[in-house]
């Protein structure tokens, strides 16, 4: 069975927006992947991850490659920019 993979990268605009919110905090971004199993109807998503360290806490946001939308936990838990500001305050 062969695999094909496509990289999920966070857009430059989203990165800038995160940097503006987190000025002095540490931000680390790990790119994700779309993975297809050739010859089957099976595929999976490994979302890109944004790790933000602020005030002794670490926040992990997920990015699935759809626009500028970031998520907490999974795709049913959207993280708005306002909510992100509150979490980092």
Buried (B, 14 or more C-beta within 10 A) or exposed (E): EEEEEEEBEBEEEBBEBBEEBBEEBEBEBEEBBBBBEEEEEEEEBBBBBBEBEBEEEEBEBBBBBEEEBBBBEEEEEEBEEEEBEEBBE
